[in-house]
């Protein structure tokens, strides 16, 4: 990754984003449900459980990885139920992020380096490394992979990073203007930022 710079995506000018400082925005990030993307809290007893048990508008997922779960909404929250195939016992859950999470986001644009095992500039998808190592180092996650921009730009790649902690995003932005890549050192691969 070279020529790393800030990318001010057009979506940042919408009401969904609040500019906190140059290149950093606050938003409410709602998880798109996919396998491994859920944060569920079991409902054990009480009025909330009884109210959820009484609901009748449960829906199934189109995703076969989630076919054992059904979901519904009630009082501004998202709930799930799972039926054990053998016993028929039903377990109920609350989605801990159903209202969304407050996230701080920033977007970067850079030139990938295929000679360092990164994606070709013409590829719509960004290679896993060094991106994965950057996420680990700065305690961030990818929030948007900008498929349209990455498909149409023949030179650059675009990615949005997010964290619930603004300090993580501030630290991540320290790579702007730097050269970031992975380098083999003995048995290990090391993230280099220079």
C-alpha positions as a printed Julia matrix, in Angstrom:
194×3 Matrix{Float64}:
   0.0     0.0     0.0
   1.54    3.24   -1.08
   0.4     6.81   -1.6
  -2.12    6.37    1.25
  -4.46    9.33    1.63
  -7.78   10.26    3.16
 -10.92    9.6     1.1
 -13.93   11.79    1.77
 -16.75    9.56    0.55
 -19.93   11.27   -0.67
 -21.96    9.36    1.93
 -20.23   11.41    4.64
 -22.28   14.45    3.59
 -25.56   12.7     4.51
 -27.41   12.97    7.81
 -26.15    9.5     8.79
 -22.67   10.89    9.48
 -21.4    13.6    11.82
 -17.97   15.04   11.13
 -15.89   14.9    14.32
 -12.61   16.13   12.87
 -10.84   16.07    9.54
 -11.43   12.65    7.96
 -13.23   11.15   11.0
 -16.99   10.73   11.22
 -19.4     9.34   13.8
 -22.28    7.14   12.66
 -24.55    4.39   13.87
 -23.39    1.15   12.31
 -26.05   -1.52   12.0
 -24.68   -5.0    11.43
 -25.73   -6.75    8.28
 -26.6   -10.2     9.48
 -24.38  -12.97    8.21
 -22.87  -16.03    9.78
 -20.55  -15.02   12.61
 -21.78  -11.42   12.56
 -24.31  -11.78   15.38
 -23.92  -10.71   18.98
 -26.74  -12.44   20.83
 -27.76  -12.37   24.48
 -29.94  -15.19   25.73
 -33.3   -14.34   27.29
 -33.72  -16.46   30.42
 -36.77  -15.2    32.26
 -38.98  -12.22   32.97
 -41.46  -10.0    31.2
 -39.25   -9.44   28.15
 -39.0   -13.18   27.5
 -42.74  -13.66   27.94
 -43.48  -10.82   25.5
 -41.08  -12.26   22.91
 -42.57  -15.77   23.28
 -46.01  -14.32   22.49
 -44.88  -12.8    19.18
 -46.22  -14.47   16.04
 -44.49  -12.63   13.17
 -41.24  -14.62   13.08
 -39.36  -14.64    9.75
 -36.78  -17.03    8.32
 -33.42  -15.93    6.86
 -32.62  -16.39    3.17
 -29.05  -17.24    4.2
 -28.65  -21.02    4.57
 -25.95  -20.46    7.22
 -28.68  -18.97    9.43
 -31.53  -21.34    8.58
 -31.76  -22.56   12.18
 -32.7   -19.04   13.34
 -35.85  -16.98   12.93
 -36.1   -13.29   13.73
 -38.61  -10.56   14.54
 -38.73   -7.0    15.83
 -40.46   -5.8    18.99
 -40.28   -2.47   20.83
 -37.32   -1.26   18.76
 -35.23   -4.38   19.32
 -34.44   -7.39   17.16
 -34.99  -10.86   18.58
 -34.07  -14.35   17.42
 -35.35  -17.79   18.23
 -33.68  -21.11   17.64
 -35.52  -24.42   17.73
 -33.54  -27.53   18.63
 -34.28  -30.09   15.89
 -34.11  -33.06   18.28
 -35.97  -31.83   21.37
 -38.11  -29.07   19.84
 -36.95  -26.77   22.66
 -36.92  -23.09   21.68
 -34.23  -20.67   22.84
 -34.8   -16.91   22.55
 -32.16  -14.22   22.09
 -31.9   -10.44   21.93
 -29.62   -8.89   19.31
 -27.2    -6.81   21.36
 -26.62   -4.51   18.38
 -30.2    -4.28   17.14
 -30.22   -0.54   17.64
 -26.81   -0.24   16.07
 -23.43    0.67   17.48
 -21.94    4.12   17.59
 -18.89    3.92   15.38
 -16.14    6.25   14.31
 -15.18    5.77   10.68
 -12.57    6.99    8.25
 -11.88    6.06    4.64
  -8.56    5.71    2.9
  -7.54    5.45   -0.73
  -4.19    3.96   -1.75
  -2.26    2.38   -4.57
  -1.97   -1.39   -4.13
   1.34   -3.1    -4.85
   0.87   -6.43   -6.65
   4.63   -7.02   -6.55
   4.2    -7.3    -2.74
   1.34   -9.84   -3.1
  -1.39   -7.18   -2.93
  -4.32   -6.99   -5.31
  -3.98   -5.61   -8.82
  -5.16   -1.97   -9.04
  -7.89   -3.12  -11.44
  -9.28   -5.7    -8.96
 -12.64   -4.86   -7.38
 -11.62   -6.55   -4.12
  -8.77   -5.59   -1.82
  -6.32   -8.34   -0.89
  -6.46   -9.73    2.62
  -2.92   -8.67    3.49
  -1.66   -6.25    4.66
  -5.26   -5.12    5.34
  -5.85   -7.83    7.95
  -2.66   -6.88    9.79
  -3.67   -3.2     9.77
  -7.03   -4.11   11.31
  -5.27   -6.12   14.03
  -2.67   -3.44   14.77
  -5.16   -0.57   15.07
  -8.11   -2.52   16.58
 -10.41   -1.6    13.7
 -12.78   -3.36   11.35
 -13.71   -2.84    7.71
 -17.07   -1.13    7.41
 -17.26   -0.51    3.66
 -15.28   -2.04    0.82
 -16.44    0.56   -1.74
 -17.15   -2.0    -4.45
 -18.21    0.63   -7.01
 -15.1     2.78   -6.51
 -12.83   -0.26   -6.49
 -14.43   -1.57   -9.67
 -14.21    1.72  -11.56
 -10.8     3.09  -10.46
  -7.97    1.38  -12.37
  -5.2     2.78  -10.12
  -6.45    3.04   -6.53
  -8.18    0.94   -3.9
 -10.66    2.28   -1.32
 -11.62    1.03    2.13
 -13.52    2.35    5.16
 -12.27    1.53    8.64
 -14.36    1.74   11.79
 -14.02    1.41   15.55
 -16.14    2.17   18.59
 -13.08    3.99   19.99
 -12.12    7.22   18.22
  -8.52    6.85   19.43
  -8.2     3.67   17.3
  -9.26    5.65   14.23
  -6.9     8.5    15.06
  -4.04    5.99   15.37
  -5.0     4.28   12.12
  -4.87    7.6    10.27
  -1.16    7.78   11.16
  -0.52    5.57    8.1
  -1.62    8.4     5.75
   1.35    9.34    3.58
   3.27    6.22    4.57
   4.23    3.01    2.82
   2.58   -0.03    4.43
   3.39   -3.61    3.48
   4.14   -7.07    4.84
   7.71   -8.37    4.93
   9.01  -11.85    5.64
  11.45  -11.81    8.57
  12.65  -15.3     9.33
   9.62  -17.48   10.02
   7.3   -14.53   10.53
   5.5   -11.96    8.43
   5.88   -8.45    9.85
   3.74   -5.38    9.13
   6.04   -2.56    8.03
   4.94    1.09    8.23
   7.52    3.57    6.92
